[in-house]
């Protein structure tokens, strides 16, 4: 007699279940998007510095201003967060 329940060996648990639940939806949080936006801003700013010797953040907010310094710190923190996220993703892939 057939049953509606799947055999216990076919049931998915833990990370497998979460990855299946995320299919079709973004696995990134709002914090991840914020970090990515800050990294893009920082990367474009460094490209402008390297190509044209123009620091757009300092041009907009003033060189050495508290707002400029805050933006630089936030970009740096976003980079550290991205290192952490990348290491976490690499560890998760290794355990699959």
Wavefront OBJ file of the C-alpha trace (Angstrom):
o trace
v 0.000 0.000 0.000
v 1.423 3.362 -1.005
v 1.652 6.195 1.482
v 1.687 9.943 0.992
v 4.716 10.431 3.230
v 8.169 10.330 1.671
v 10.609 7.790 3.064
v 12.777 9.216 5.812
v 15.922 8.830 3.698
v 14.516 11.245 1.091
v 13.635 14.014 3.526
v 15.850 17.043 3.394
v 17.063 18.767 6.525
v 19.125 21.766 7.538
v 20.954 23.734 4.856
v 19.409 21.702 2.024
v 15.923 22.668 3.124
v 16.874 26.342 3.405
v 18.460 26.406 -0.048
v 15.356 24.841 -1.564
v 13.135 27.378 0.207
v 15.213 30.197 -1.256
v 14.837 29.057 -4.868
v 12.960 31.669 -6.822
v 13.589 34.275 -4.150
v 16.673 36.280 -3.343
v 18.894 34.755 -0.687
v 20.346 38.175 0.103
v 19.148 40.281 3.007
v 18.714 44.052 3.022
v 22.027 44.263 4.887
v 23.734 42.340 2.068
v 22.323 44.770 -0.512
v 23.494 47.738 1.566
v 27.001 46.275 1.792
v 27.031 45.653 -1.954
v 25.900 49.227 -2.683
v 28.650 50.610 -0.439
v 31.247 48.439 -2.169
v 30.084 49.667 -5.562
v 30.265 53.293 -4.409
v 33.743 52.712 -2.991
v 34.933 50.886 -6.100
v 33.671 53.594 -8.432
v 35.235 56.264 -6.237
v 38.610 54.497 -6.379
v 38.282 54.142 -10.154
v 37.754 57.913 -10.398
v 40.765 58.520 -8.147
v 42.940 56.226 -10.244
v 41.802 57.454 -13.642
v 41.173 61.154 -13.119
v 42.582 61.985 -9.661
v 39.080 62.972 -8.536
v 37.803 61.815 -5.148
v 34.050 62.152 -5.680
v 33.172 61.565 -2.017
v 35.525 64.369 -0.944
v 34.278 66.568 -3.784
v 30.640 66.172 -2.708
v 31.031 66.255 1.073
v 34.335 68.106 1.491
v 37.815 66.681 2.005
v 38.291 65.412 5.550
v 34.702 66.250 6.555
v 32.989 64.012 9.094
v 30.519 62.807 6.437
v 33.348 61.851 4.050
v 35.154 59.997 6.799
v 31.935 58.209 7.777
v 31.396 57.073 4.180
v 34.976 55.773 3.974
v 34.506 53.864 7.251
v 31.192 52.393 6.055
v 32.787 51.261 2.779
v 35.592 49.618 4.750
v 33.113 47.868 7.053
v 31.166 46.680 4.002
v 34.390 45.188 2.630
v 35.040 43.353 5.909
v 31.450 42.086 5.933
v 31.888 40.842 2.363
v 35.016 38.929 3.374
v 33.009 37.308 6.180
v 30.098 36.505 3.849
v 32.398 35.019 1.219
v 34.110 32.821 3.811
v 30.729 31.704 5.147
v 29.498 30.828 1.636
v 32.706 28.932 0.853
v 32.311 26.942 4.066
v 28.699 26.107 3.245
v 29.622 24.882 -0.241
v 32.390 22.713 1.184
v 29.922 20.950 3.492
v 27.413 20.076 0.746
l 1 2 3 4 5 6 7 8 9 10 11 12 13 14 15 16 17 18 19 20 21 22 23 24 25 26 27 28 29 30 31 32 33 34 35 36 37 38 39 40 41 42 43 44 45 46 47 48 49 50 51 52 53 54 55 56 57 58 59 60 61 62 63 64 65 66 67 68 69 70 71 72 73 74 75 76 77 78 79 80 81 82 83 84 85 86 87 88 89 90 91 92 93 94 95 96
